Amino acid sequence: MLKIANLSKKFGEFQVLEDININAEKSSIYGLVGSNGCG
């Protein structure tokens, strides 16, 4: 299992991720989609 807790990321002043939590089970597939549809 992959566990990510409280992940945040900024590019300069632009906040792209804020307090993201993910628990990914083995053999699972996940996607991350932003507000503009890119991911």
PyMOL Python script that loads the backbone (N, CA, C, O; Angstrom):
from pymol import cmd

cmd.read_pdbstr("""\
ATOM      1  N   MET A   1       0.842  -1.178   0.000  1.00  0.00           N
ATOM      2  CA  MET A   1       0.000   0.000   0.000  1.00  0.00           C
ATOM      3  C   MET A   1       0.884   1.236   0.000  1.00  0.00           C
ATOM      4  O   MET A   1       1.945   1.263   0.623  1.00  0.00           O
ATOM      5  N   LEU A   2       0.430   2.247  -0.703  1.00  0.00           N
ATOM      6  CA  LEU A   2       1.079   3.557  -0.728  1.00  0.00           C
ATOM      7  C   LEU A   2       0.204   4.518   0.053  1.00  0.00           C
ATOM      8  O   LEU A   2      -0.994   4.620  -0.208  1.00  0.00           O
ATOM      9  N   LYS A   3       0.799   5.232   1.019  1.00  0.00           N
ATOM     10  CA  LYS A   3       0.043   6.191   1.819  1.00  0.00           C
ATOM     11  C   LYS A   3       0.709   7.556   1.720  1.00  0.00           C
ATOM     12  O   LYS A   3       1.905   7.690   1.980  1.00  0.00           O
ATOM     13  N   ILE A   4      -0.067   8.571   1.342  1.00  0.00           N
ATOM     14  CA  ILE A   4       0.399   9.957   1.285  1.00  0.00           C
ATOM     15  C   ILE A   4      -0.496  10.755   2.220  1.00  0.00           C
ATOM     16  O   ILE A   4      -1.721  10.684   2.125  1.00  0.00           O
ATOM     17  N   ALA A   5       0.118  11.521   3.129  1.00  0.00           N
ATOM     18  CA  ALA A   5      -0.661  12.279   4.114  1.00  0.00           C
ATOM     19  C   ALA A   5      -0.249  13.742   4.113  1.00  0.00           C
ATOM     20  O   ALA A   5       0.936  14.069   4.182  1.00  0.00           O
ATOM     21  N   ASN A   6      -1.244  14.616   4.034  1.00  0.00           N
ATOM     22  CA  ASN A   6      -1.058  16.067   4.155  1.00  0.00           C
ATOM     23  C   ASN A   6      -0.075  16.644   3.136  1.00  0.00           C
ATOM     24  O   ASN A   6       0.756  17.484   3.481  1.00  0.00           O
ATOM     25  N   LEU A   7      -0.167  16.202   1.902  1.00  0.00           N
ATOM     26  CA  LEU A   7       0.710  16.681   0.837  1.00  0.00           C
ATOM     27  C   LEU A   7       0.243  18.042   0.338  1.00  0.00           C
ATOM     28  O   LEU A   7      -0.930  18.220   0.009  1.00  0.00           O
ATOM     29  N   SER A   8       1.159  18.995   0.283  1.00  0.00           N
ATOM     30  CA  SER A   8       0.882  20.324  -0.269  1.00  0.00           C
ATOM     31  C   SER A   8       1.999  20.689  -1.232  1.00  0.00           C
ATOM     32  O   SER A   8       3.141  20.269  -1.047  1.00  0.00           O
ATOM     33  N   LYS A   9       1.676  21.478  -2.271  1.00  0.00           N
ATOM     34  CA  LYS A   9       2.675  21.896  -3.255  1.00  0.00           C
ATOM     35  C   LYS A   9       2.321  23.271  -3.785  1.00  0.00           C
ATOM     36  O   LYS A   9       1.167  23.550  -4.111  1.00  0.00           O
ATOM     37  N   LYS A  10       3.337  24.130  -3.866  1.00  0.00           N
ATOM     38  CA  LYS A  10       3.197  25.460  -4.448  1.00  0.00           C
ATOM     39  C   LYS A  10       4.234  25.644  -5.540  1.00  0.00           C
ATOM     40  O   LYS A  10       5.340  25.112  -5.452  1.00  0.00           O
ATOM     41  N   PHE A  11       3.873  26.404  -6.575  1.00  0.00           N
ATOM     42  CA  PHE A  11       4.811  26.884  -7.578  1.00  0.00           C
ATOM     43  C   PHE A  11       4.816  28.396  -7.430  1.00  0.00           C
ATOM     44  O   PHE A  11       3.928  29.084  -7.933  1.00  0.00           O
ATOM     45  N   GLY A  12       5.823  28.907  -6.735  1.00  0.00           N
ATOM     46  CA  GLY A  12       5.832  30.330  -6.397  1.00  0.00           C
ATOM     47  C   GLY A  12       4.684  30.620  -5.450  1.00  0.00           C
ATOM     48  O   GLY A  12       4.606  30.030  -4.372  1.00  0.00           O
ATOM     49  N   GLU A  13       3.796  31.517  -5.836  1.00  0.00           N
ATOM     50  CA  GLU A  13       2.622  31.847  -5.017  1.00  0.00           C
ATOM     51  C   GLU A  13       1.389  31.019  -5.394  1.00  0.00           C
ATOM     52  O   GLU A  13       0.342  31.149  -4.761  1.00  0.00           O
ATOM     53  N   PHE A  14       1.506  30.167  -6.424  1.00  0.00           N
ATOM     54  CA  PHE A  14       0.368  29.399  -6.934  1.00  0.00           C
ATOM     55  C   PHE A  14       0.254  28.062  -6.204  1.00  0.00           C
ATOM     56  O   PHE A  14       1.102  27.189  -6.381  1.00  0.00           O
ATOM     57  N   GLN A  15      -0.785  27.895  -5.388  1.00  0.00           N
ATOM     58  CA  GLN A  15      -1.029  26.656  -4.638  1.00  0.00           C
ATOM     59  C   GLN A  15      -1.686  25.638  -5.558  1.00  0.00           C
ATOM     60  O   GLN A  15      -2.804  25.860  -6.024  1.00  0.00           O
ATOM     61  N   VAL A  16      -1.002  24.509  -5.830  1.00  0.00           N
ATOM     62  CA  VAL A  16      -1.569  23.496  -6.724  1.00  0.00           C
ATOM     63  C   VAL A  16      -2.151  22.309  -5.967  1.00  0.00           C
ATOM     64  O   VAL A  16      -3.086  21.673  -6.452  1.00  0.00           O
ATOM     65  N   LEU A  17      -1.622  21.999  -4.798  1.00  0.00           N
ATOM     66  CA  LEU A  17      -2.154  20.946  -3.933  1.00  0.00           C
ATOM     67  C   LEU A  17      -2.175  21.463  -2.504  1.00  0.00           C
ATOM     68  O   LEU A  17      -1.272  22.188  -2.087  1.00  0.00           O
ATOM     69  N   GLU A  18      -3.210  21.089  -1.751  1.00  0.00           N
ATOM     70  CA  GLU A  18      -3.285  21.515  -0.355  1.00  0.00           C
ATOM     71  C   GLU A  18      -3.883  20.395   0.492  1.00  0.00           C
ATOM     72  O   GLU A  18      -5.047  20.028   0.328  1.00  0.00           O
ATOM     73  N   ASP A  19      -3.067  19.857   1.401  1.00  0.00           N
ATOM     74  CA  ASP A  19      -3.486  18.818   2.356  1.00  0.00           C
ATOM     75  C   ASP A  19      -4.157  17.620   1.682  1.00  0.00           C
ATOM     76  O   ASP A  19      -5.264  17.233   2.056  1.00  0.00           O
ATOM     77  N   ILE A  20      -3.487  17.038   0.691  1.00  0.00           N
ATOM     78  CA  ILE A  20      -3.997  15.868  -0.025  1.00  0.00           C
ATOM     79  C   ILE A  20      -3.633  14.602   0.747  1.00  0.00           C
ATOM     80  O   ILE A  20      -2.494  14.444   1.188  1.00  0.00           O
ATOM     81  N   ASN A  21      -4.604  13.700   0.909  1.00  0.00           N
ATOM     82  CA  ASN A  21      -4.392  12.408   1.552  1.00  0.00           C
ATOM     83  C   ASN A  21      -4.832  11.310   0.591  1.00  0.00           C
ATOM     84  O   ASN A  21      -5.939  11.356   0.055  1.00  0.00           O
ATOM     85  N   ILE A  22      -3.958  10.317   0.373  1.00  0.00           N
ATOM     86  CA  ILE A  22      -4.259   9.215  -0.539  1.00  0.00           C
ATOM     87  C   ILE A  22      -3.786   7.910   0.094  1.00  0.00           C
ATOM     88  O   ILE A  22      -2.665   7.825   0.595  1.00  0.00           O
ATOM     89  N   ASN A  23      -4.650   6.895   0.068  1.00  0.00           N
ATOM     90  CA  ASN A  23      -4.283   5.532   0.431  1.00  0.00           C
ATOM     91  C   ASN A  23      -4.538   4.672  -0.800  1.00  0.00           C
ATOM     92  O   ASN A  23      -5.689   4.438  -1.169  1.00  0.00           O
ATOM     93  N   ALA A  24      -3.473   4.201  -1.435  1.00  0.00           N
ATOM     94  CA  ALA A  24      -3.598   3.417  -2.663  1.00  0.00           C
ATOM     95  C   ALA A  24      -3.267   1.954  -2.369  1.00  0.00           C
ATOM     96  O   ALA A  24      -2.163   1.630  -1.930  1.00  0.00           O
ATOM     97  N   GLU A  25      -4.225   1.092  -2.613  1.00  0.00           N
ATOM     98  CA  GLU A  25      -4.026  -0.341  -2.425  1.00  0.00           C
ATOM     99  C   GLU A  25      -3.223  -0.925  -3.589  1.00  0.00           C
ATOM    100  O   GLU A  25      -3.200  -0.353  -4.679  1.00  0.00           O
ATOM    101  N   LYS A  26      -2.577  -2.046  -3.360  1.00  0.00           N
ATOM    102  CA  LYS A  26      -1.806  -2.733  -4.389  1.00  0.00           C
ATOM    103  C   LYS A  26      -2.702  -3.056  -5.591  1.00  0.00           C
ATOM    104  O   LYS A  26      -3.845  -3.481  -5.425  1.00  0.00           O
ATOM    105  N   SER A  27      -2.183  -2.853  -6.778  1.00  0.00           N
ATOM    106  CA  SER A  27      -2.856  -3.114  -8.059  1.00  0.00           C
ATOM    107  C   SER A  27      -3.997  -2.147  -8.359  1.00  0.00           C
ATOM    108  O   SER A  27      -4.813  -2.423  -9.238  1.00  0.00           O
ATOM    109  N   SER A  28      -4.073  -1.025  -7.653  1.00  0.00           N
ATOM    110  CA  SER A  28      -5.095  -0.009  -7.920  1.00  0.00           C
ATOM    111  C   SER A  28      -4.543   1.040  -8.878  1.00  0.00           C
ATOM    112  O   SER A  28      -3.333   1.259  -8.942  1.00  0.00           O
ATOM    113  N   ILE A  29      -5.435   1.684  -9.621  1.00  0.00           N
ATOM    114  CA  ILE A  29      -5.056   2.756 -10.537  1.00  0.00           C
ATOM    115  C   ILE A  29      -5.814   4.014 -10.133  1.00  0.00           C
ATOM    116  O   ILE A  29      -7.032   3.982  -9.957  1.00  0.00           O
ATOM    117  N   TYR A  30      -5.087   5.131  -9.985  1.00  0.00           N
ATOM    118  CA  TYR A  30      -5.681   6.399  -9.577  1.00  0.00           C
ATOM    119  C   TYR A  30      -5.259   7.492 -10.545  1.00  0.00           C
ATOM    120  O   TYR A  30      -4.224   7.383 -11.202  1.00  0.00           O
ATOM    121  N   GLY A  31      -6.055   8.538 -10.630  1.00  0.00           N
ATOM    122  CA  GLY A  31      -5.722   9.710 -11.432  1.00  0.00           C
ATOM    123  C   GLY A  31      -5.972  10.964 -10.619  1.00  0.00           C
ATOM    124  O   GLY A  31      -6.812  10.976  -9.719  1.00  0.00           O
ATOM    125  N   LEU A  32      -5.250  12.001 -10.934  1.00  0.00           N
ATOM    126  CA  LEU A  32      -5.417  13.294 -10.278  1.00  0.00           C
ATOM    127  C   LEU A  32      -5.831  14.298 -11.343  1.00  0.00           C
ATOM    128  O   LEU A  32      -5.100  14.513 -12.310  1.00  0.00           O
ATOM    129  N   VAL A  33      -6.994  14.911 -11.176  1.00  0.00           N
ATOM    130  CA  VAL A  33      -7.522  15.850 -12.157  1.00  0.00           C
ATOM    131  C   VAL A  33      -7.664  17.213 -11.504  1.00  0.00           C
ATOM    132  O   VAL A  33      -8.265  17.339 -10.437  1.00  0.00           O
ATOM    133  N   GLY A  34      -7.109  18.234 -12.148  1.00  0.00           N
ATOM    134  CA  GLY A  34      -7.197  19.591 -11.629  1.00  0.00           C
ATOM    135  C   GLY A  34      -8.483  20.278 -12.057  1.00  0.00           C
ATOM    136  O   GLY A  34      -9.296  19.717 -12.793  1.00  0.00           O
ATOM    137  N   SER A  35      -8.645  21.489 -11.585  1.00  0.00           N
ATOM    138  CA  SER A  35      -9.875  22.236 -11.857  1.00  0.00           C
ATOM    139  C   SER A  35     -10.078  22.541 -13.343  1.00  0.00           C
ATOM    140  O   SER A  35     -11.209  22.751 -13.780  1.00  0.00           O
ATOM    141  N   ASN A  36      -8.993  22.568 -14.119  1.00  0.00           N
ATOM    142  CA  ASN A  36      -9.130  22.843 -15.551  1.00  0.00           C
ATOM    143  C   ASN A  36      -9.233  21.570 -16.386  1.00  0.00           C
ATOM    144  O   ASN A  36      -9.272  21.642 -17.615  1.00  0.00           O
ATOM    145  N   GLY A  37      -9.278  20.400 -15.734  1.00  0.00           N
ATOM    146  CA  GLY A  37      -9.422  19.139 -16.443  1.00  0.00           C
ATOM    147  C   GLY A  37      -8.120  18.442 -16.767  1.00  0.00           C
ATOM    148  O   GLY A  37      -8.137  17.320 -17.273  1.00  0.00           O
ATOM    149  N   CYS A  38      -6.987  19.075 -16.489  1.00  0.00           N
ATOM    150  CA  CYS A  38      -5.690  18.436 -16.719  1.00  0.00           C
ATOM    151  C   CYS A  38      -5.323  17.600 -15.504  1.00  0.00           C
ATOM    152  O   CYS A  38      -5.667  17.956 -14.377  1.00  0.00           O
ATOM    153  N   GLY A  39      -4.640  16.514 -15.721  1.00  0.00           N
ATOM    154  CA  GLY A  39      -4.241  15.702 -14.576  1.00  0.00           C
ATOM    155  C   GLY A  39      -3.313  14.595 -14.952  1.00  0.00           C
ATOM    156  O   GLY A  39      -2.889  13.824 -14.091  1.00  0.00           O
TER     157      GLY A  39
END
""", "prot")
cmd.dss("prot")
cmd.show_as("cartoon", "prot")
cmd.util.cbc("prot")
cmd.orient("prot")
